[in-house]
Amino acid sequence: MIRTILIILFIILFAMSSIVALPVLALVGKISPKKKISMSSAYVRGTFKVILFLAGAKYKVIGLENIPRDRAVLFAINHRGFFDLVLSMGVIPVPVGAVSKKEMNIPGLNLWMKNLKCVFIDRENPREGIKAILEAIENVKNGTSMIIAPEGTRNHDDGVKDFKPGTLKIAEKSGCPVIPVAINGSDDILEKHFPAVKGHPMVIEFGEPIEVAGMTKEDKKLLLTTVHDKVLSMYQKNAV
């Protein structure tokens, strides 16, 4: 439980620092919204790296060179647990937001998520869900990459669940590339022995970008399967 306590103490420290950081970032945003996003991203990236260290997570990153630095993309990740986002947002070297469930719209935390251009999706309300996807599409068009977990929920079984229809619409409508991302071992950090945090190896692999712009209708019909199979292949290869 020592790791759990250390992470809780660090989160309290982060919350205290946010009292100063968030107003400063709000002022920066009035001058340069893009600078606000990049500074917020760097702050959160550093925070997540500290949490990974305190958790004792030994992680391996593969394919970082596949992430474009000059255009936004959609990262399609498999979903094992809480540390999926901690790891992915901790190592992705460009500003990135996430499509998150509405339950994560927690006062305080949601201010940071909004700074990162995260969107909150209500899976019980299709109309609100469409609004969230449209917002994510605009984020990508304005230069902020997004993360989405097309499985729709955490998967503790072996393999990768089928992707939900429509979860790659952000790429289809914005024309941005999709980067398949496979994460192994993240649920071994927390979910398998909640609430204790235990060190465990993790692997995250970024596949080559799949270009969506210029795809035919037939290619787009196969996009969900193409991305799923690539994530599954990397996941099986990187078993820890």
N, C-alpha and C positions, 0 to 999 in steps of 0.2 A: 504493500500500500504506500510505500515511501514515494514511488514515482507519481502516484495519484495525488498525493499531498503536495508535492513540488509543483505539479502542473496547476493545481487549484490555486496555490499561492502566486504562481506566475500570472495566471489569468486575472487575479485580483490586482496585481501590479499593472497589468495591461489596461484594465478598466480605469485605474487611477490615472495612468498616463494619457488615456483617451480624453480626459477632462481638459487637458491642454492641447493635445494633438488635433482633435476634431474642430475646435474653433479656428485654429491656425489654418487647417486645410480648407475650411469654409471661406476664409479670407483669400486664400490662394485661388480658390475656384472662381471668385469674382473677377480675377485678373485673367486666369487661364484655366478653363475647365479641364483641358487635357493634362496640364501639369498636376492638377488636383488628383486625377485618376492615377497618374504614374507615381506620385508620391504616396498615395494611399496604398497602391499595390506593393511598393517597395517596403512600406511599414508592415503590412500584413505578411508579406513573404518572409521578412526577417522574424516576425513573431512566430510563424508556423515552424520555421527552422529551429527555433529555440524549443518549441513544444516537442518536436521530433527528437531533439537531443535529450530532453528531460525524460521522454518516454523510453529512451534506450533503443530507438528504432535504427537499425543498420540498414540503410536503403541504397539500392543500386538504381541508377538512372541510365536508360538506354534510349538512343535515338533523339537526343536533345537537338541535334543538328537538323532534324526534320521540321522544327518549328520556325516558320517564317518570322523575320523581324520587321518586315515592311508592309504587312497586311494582316488583317484580322482573320481568324479561323474559328471553326467550331470543333472543340475537343469532345469526342464521344467516348466516355469512360465506362468501364464496368463498375458495379457498385457493391463493394463488400462491407463497408462500414464507415464510421465517422472519420477515420484517418485517411480515407480516399481524398477528400478535399484538402486536408492538412498537407498531405504529401504532394498532390498535384499542384496546388496553389503555392506550395513552398518551393517548388523547383522550376515551374514555368517562368521563363525569364522575361516575359512581356506582360503588360497589364491584362488581366483576365477577370471576368465576372462569372457567375454561375446561375443556372436555372435551379432554383431551390424550392422546396415545398413551403407552403404558407406558414407552417408551424415554426419555421426558422425566423419569422418576422418578429423577433424578440426585441423589446425596447433596449437601446444601447447597442446591441450587436447589429441591429438592422441599419444603424447609421453608417457603420463601416461597410456593410454589404451594399448599401445604396451608393456609397462613395466608389465602390468597385464596379458599379453598374450591374449588380446582381438583380435578378427578377424573382418574384415570388409567385408560385403557381398553385392554384386551388384545384386539386384533382377532382373535387366533388362538384365544381362549377365550370362547365365547359366554356361558357362565355368569358369568365374571368381568365380561364386558361388560355384562350385565344388572345386576349389582351396582353398577357405576359409574354407569349411567343412573339407577338408583334413588337413589343418593347425590346425583346432580345434581338430581333432582326434589325431594328434601328441601331442598337448598340454596335452590332457588327458592321453595319454600313458606315457608322461614324468612327470605326477603327478600334473598337474594343473586342477582343476575342471572348468567347463564351465557352463554358463547360456545361455539358448535359450528360445525364446518366440514363441512356435509353431503355435500360431494363425497368425503370420506373420505381423500383424498390430494392432494398438490400437483398443480396443473394448469398446465403451461407452454404449452399450446396456446391458441389464441384461443377466447374464449367461456367458458362455465361448464359443467362436466361435470354429468351427471344426478346428482341427490341420492340417496344411499343410503336404501333403505326403513328406516323406524324411527328415523331420525336426529332427527325432531322430536317423538318421544315425550315428551320432557321438557316441552314445552308442552302436549301433548295430555293428559298425566296430571296436570299441576299446574294447568292452566287459565290459565297466564300468556300474555300476548301474544307473538307472534313479530315481531321487527324484522329485515327483510331488510337485509343489509349488502353493498355491493359495493366491492371494493378494486381499484384499478388501479395498476400500476407497481411493486408491491412486489418482484417477482422481479428487476427491473432494478437493485435496490440490491445484491444479493448473488448470487443463484443463477446468473444469466446469465454471471458471470465469477468464480465462487468460486475462491480465497478472498478476492479483492480486494473491498472495499466501495467503491462509487462513488455519488456523489450523483445523484439522478434524481427527477423530479416524481412524486408519488403523489396519488391522490384516494381518499377514503373517503366513501361516501354512506350515510346511515342512512335507510331508507324509513319510511313511516308504519307504526305498529304494526298487526299483523293480529290481531284479537281471536279467541281460540280458545274461551274460555269461552262456552258456549251454542251452539256449532256443532253442526249435525246430523251424523249419521254420514256422510252423503253429502258434506258440506262437508269433513269431516276426511279423507276419502279423496282429496280434491283439494288438500289443504293443501300437500303436498310439491311438487306441480306449480305451485301458486300462488306459493309462496315462491321456488322456482327461477326462474320466469319473471320475477318482479320483480327478483331479483338480476341476472339476465342483462340485462334492460332497462337497469338503471342502469349495469352494467359496459360495455355497448356505447355508452351515451351519454357516458361519462366517459373514453373512450380517451385515453391520453397517449402 
